[in-house]
Amino acid sequence: MRKRGVHGILALTMLSQSLISISQTDTLNRTSPLHHAGICDEEGYCIPSLQGLPRSKGISLNYTTVRNQNIFTEYNNETFSGLIEGTSMLEVKAKVPLLLRNDLKIILGADYSTYDFEFAEHDADQNRIYGSLNNITYRTFETKLYVLKPFLGNKYLFSRIGVELTGDLSSKGIDDYFRSTFSILYGIKSSSRMTWGVGLNYRSSLGRHIVFPTFAYSQILSNRWSLEAYLPMRLNLRFMPNSKNIFEFRNQLSRQHLNTHPGITNENNIVLARTDYYSSIAYEREVYDFLWISVAAGYQVNFDFASSIKRNEQVNSSSLVRNDLTTALVFEIGIFIVPPKKWID
C-alpha cells in the first residue's frame, strides 16, 4: 500500500516540477504595473494572499458534536435501527513556519483528533454492532508540510504533503492505519482582490487510492464580504463588520476512512467509510490581539456510512454493514491563536 502511495506522490511531484519550470520563464522588474496593483512585492514575486482577509490560525482547539441522529442498519439480510445521541469530535491543530521568504514559504503542521459515538444506552446494550461502535474511540495523528512557491509575476504554486495514522489504533502495526495525501495547486492572482487556481488531490487511505481535480477561488467582494472556495471540499462566504468580528456561512464535504481492529463484526480489519456534508453559520470574535474564540451551529447530511473488509482485492466487494443516518444538528465551539498584528503590519 505504501509503495503505491509513494509512486503517486512522486508522479505529482514531477508534475509540480514541470509547472515550476514553465513559470520560471516569467520575468518581472520592480517597476512592473503588477507591483503597483498589489499583485507582487517589490522584488517582483507574486503575493498569493489577499489583504483584508482574517489572519491564519497558528494553533486551534475545536470541539464539535452532532446531536440525536437516527441510524438504520442492514447486516446479514437483517435490518435494525437505533439512536446516536451524540457524535463528538475533538481536534487540535498547530502550524509552525520553517522558512518565510518572498520567493519560498515552508510551514510544518501537526493535527490530533478524536472521534466518539454515543449510542442510546438501550441500543448499545442490545445490539452488538452499535455496542462495538459505542466502545471505540477513533484517533488521528497527522503531520503536514505546506510549501508555497511564488513566481515572478502573478503566479504561484502551492503543495501539501501529509501522512497520518487513523483509526482505533489498537494494533501494534501501523500498516492498518497509515494514510498519505498530496495536493498541488497552480494559482493565478488576477488582481489584488481575487486569486484562483486549479490542481490535483491524491489520497492513499487504507488500501484505497483516489485522485481528483480541485479548483480554488478567493475573492474580496466588498469592504465587508469575501468568498473562499476549495472545490469540491468546501465553500465559505464571509462577512466582516469590523476587524474583531467575523461571520461565516460554511459548507464542507467530509470524507473519512477509519480502521478498526478487531472490528465491529466477527471479521478483523474493518474499515468504516463515511461521507458527510456540513452546513453551518459560525461567529468568530477577537478576545485579545492574538486570541480568538468561535461558535457555530448548523446541520449534517450523511451520504454514506458503511463498513467493509480492509483488503485491496476486496475493495469493490459489497459492504459488510450498510448504514443510513438522518440529518442532524451540529454545534461547534473553538479557541485559536493568530499572529499578532504587529508581526504582519
N, C-alpha and C positions, 0 to 999 in steps of 0.2 A: 504493500500500500504506500509506504513512504517513498519507495523508489519511483513509482508513477507520479507521486506528488512532486518530487524533485524535478522530474522531466518536464512537468507542466510549468513549474516556476522558471526553469532555465529557458523554455521556449518564450515565455512572456518577457523575461529579461532581455533576450535577444531582440525582441520587438522594441523594447524601450531604448536599447542602444541604437537601433535604426532611426527611431524618432529623434534621438539626440543628434545624430549625425546630420539629419535633414535640417533641424532647427539651427544648428551651428553655422549654417550658411547665411543666416540673417545677421546683418550688422547694423549698428546704430551709434551715432555720436551724441554727445551731451546736448547739442543744440537741436535735437530732433523734436518735432511737434509732439511726439508721444510723451516726452518728459513733461512738457508744459500742460499736457492734457491729464496728467496724473496716472498715466498707464505704466510708466517706467521711472526708475530712480535717476539720479544724476549720472551714474555710470552707464546708464542705458539698459539695465536689467529690468525685466518685467516685474511688476508688483502684483502678484496674484490676488491678494486680499482687497476688499472694498472698504473704504473708510466709512465710518458711521455704523458698522455692524458691532454686535456685542463682542467683548473680549473673549478669547478662547479659554476654556476651562482647563486649569492645570491639575487640580485634584477635585474629585467629586464623590459624593456618597448619596445613593438613591435607594429608596425603599418603595416597591410597587406591590400592590395587592389587587387581585381580581376576585370579586365577591359573588357568592351564590350562583354557581354555574351548574346547570343540569348536564349530566353525561349519559349517553346512550351507547351501549357496547354490544358488539357481535363477536362471539368466540365459540368455536366448535359447533356451529349451527344453532347456537343459543343466543338470545337477546336479553339484556337486562339493563337496568338504569340505576342511577344514584345521584347524589348531590355533592358537588365540591363546594364546601362552604367558603374556602379561600385558597388562592394560589399566591404564594409570597415569593418575591424576588428581591434580593439584596445585592447591590452592585457597588463596587469601589473601583475607581479609575484614577490613574495618575499618568502625567506626561512630563518628561524631563528633556529639555533641549541639550543635544550633544554638540551641535555646531550651528551657529547662526551667522551666515554671511549673505551678502547681497546676491551672490550667484549660487548659493547652495545652503539648504537648511536640512538638518537631520534631527529627528526627535525620537526618543525612546518612550514607549508606553507600556504600562502593565495594568491588567484588569483582573479582578477577582469577583466572582458572583456565586450566589447560592439560589436554589430553586426548590420550593417545597409545595407539596399538595396537602390540603387538609380536608379530608372527606368527612361527611356526617358520620358520627360515631356508629350508628346502626349499619350503614353501608360498609364501613371499614371492617366491622366485626363479622358481617355475614358474607361478604364477597372476598374471595382470595385475591383477585386481581386488584380490586380497589384497596384492600388491606396492604398489599405489597407496595403500591404506589404511595400510600399514606405514610409508610415507614421509611421511605428513601429520601435522602437529601442529595440533590444533584449539585455538583460544584464545577466551576470552570476557572482554570488558571490560564491566562493568556499574556503573551508578550508580543508587542508590535514594534516595528521600525518604520517610521514615516520619513520619506525622502522627497523634498521639494526642490526642483531644479528650474529656476527662472532662466530664460534665454534673453539674449539681446533682442529687444523688440517687444512685442506684445504676446509672446507665447511662453508656456511653461509646461513642465512635466511633473506629475505627482504620482508617487508609487507608495504602496503599503505592503509590507510582508508581516504575516502573523503566524504564530504557532501556539497551540493550546492543548490542554488536556481537559476533557469534558465528560461528565457522567457521574455515576455514583462513586467512582474511584475506589472500589472495594477490592480490586485485583492488584497484585504486585507489578504486573507488566503494564507498560504504557501503550503498547500497540493497540489495545482495545479502546483507548480513549484519545488517541492522537488525532489532531486535525491541523491542517495548514491552509492558509489563504494568501492570495496575491492579487493585488489590484493595481492597475495602471490607468492613468488619465492624462490625455493630451489636451491642454487647455489654451484658450484664447481670451485675452482680456480686450473686449471690443471697445470699452470706454471706462472712465473712472467709476461708473455706476453699474457696469454689467460685465460678467465673465461667464464663459460656458466651456464645456469640453466633452469629449467622447472617450470611452475606454473599454476595458475588459476586466471582468472579475472572475477569478479562478478559486475554486474551493475543493479541497480533498477532505472529506468528512466521513470517517468510519466506514471506509470501503466505497463511498460514493464520490465521483469526480464530476464537478459541474463547472462549465464555463458559460458566462452570459454577458451580453453587452451592457454598458452603463452610459447614462447621459447625465451630466451635471450642469446646473444652471443657477446663477445667483445674480439678483438684480435689486438695486435700491429703487423702489418705485416712487417714493416721495421722501420728504424730510422725516416721516414717521413710519412709513410702510416699507417692508422689504420681503423678498421671496427667495427661498433657497430650496433646491431640489437635487436629489441624487437618485435618479430613477433606475430601476423600479423599486428601490428600497424605502425612500422617504420623500416627503414633500411638506415644507413648513412655510406658513405665512405669518409674518411677524409685525407687531405694532409696538412702537416705542414712543410713548408720550413724552418721555424725557430720558436722560442717561441713567436714571436709577430705577426705572420700572420697565418691564418688558412683558408683553402678552404674546403668546404664540398659539396658532392653530396647527397642531401636529398630526401628521398622517404617516404611519410607518408599517412596513411589511416585515415581519419577523419570521425567520426560519431556524429551527433548532433540530439537532440530532444528538440525542443523549443516550449514551450506552449504559446499560445496567447489567451487572454480573452478580449473582446467577440469573437474574431476570424476574419478570412478573408472572411467568408461567413455568412449566416444568423444563423448558428449554433454557440453555445457557446463552450468554452473549446476545441479549435482546436490545434492539435499537428502538428508542422512542423518537418518532419523527413527527413534528408538528409545524404547521404554518398558521400564523395569526396576523390579522390586520388590527392596528390600534389607531383610534382617532380620539384626540383629546384637546382640551384647552388648558394651557399652562400659564402660570404667572410667576415671574422671577423678580426679586426685589433685592436691591443692594442694602446690606446691613452696615458694611464698612467698605472702605476703598477697595479692598481685595476680597471681601467676604460677601457671598450672596446666598439666599435661600429660594426655594421654589416649591410650588404646589401645582398639582394637575389633576384633572378629572375628565373621564371620557368613557369609552366603551371598547370592548374587544369582540372581534368576529373571528371565529375559528374556521379555517378552510380545510384543515387536515390534521388528524391526530391518530396515529396508528403505530403499531409495533411489529417488527419483523426480525427474523434471524439475521444476525450480522455476519454474512459471508458473501464475498464478492460474487460467487457463482449463483447466489440466490437472491440478488438484489431485485430482480424482476419477478420473483415469486409472490404469490398472494400473501397479504399480511396475516400474521397470527391473530392479532387483535385489532379490530376497527372501532373507532370511537367517533361520536358526533357530540360537539359541545354547543350549548346555546350561547347566544350573545349575552355578555355580562358587563357590569360596570367596573371601571378601573380607576384606582386612586394612587397618586404618587406624591411623595414628599422628598425633598433633597436639599443638600447643602454643598456648595462648591466654592473653590478659590480660583481667582483670576489674577493675572499680572497687575500689579499696582499701576495706576495711571502714569505715575512719574517714570515708569520703565518704558513706556511706549510713546509718550508725548515728545 
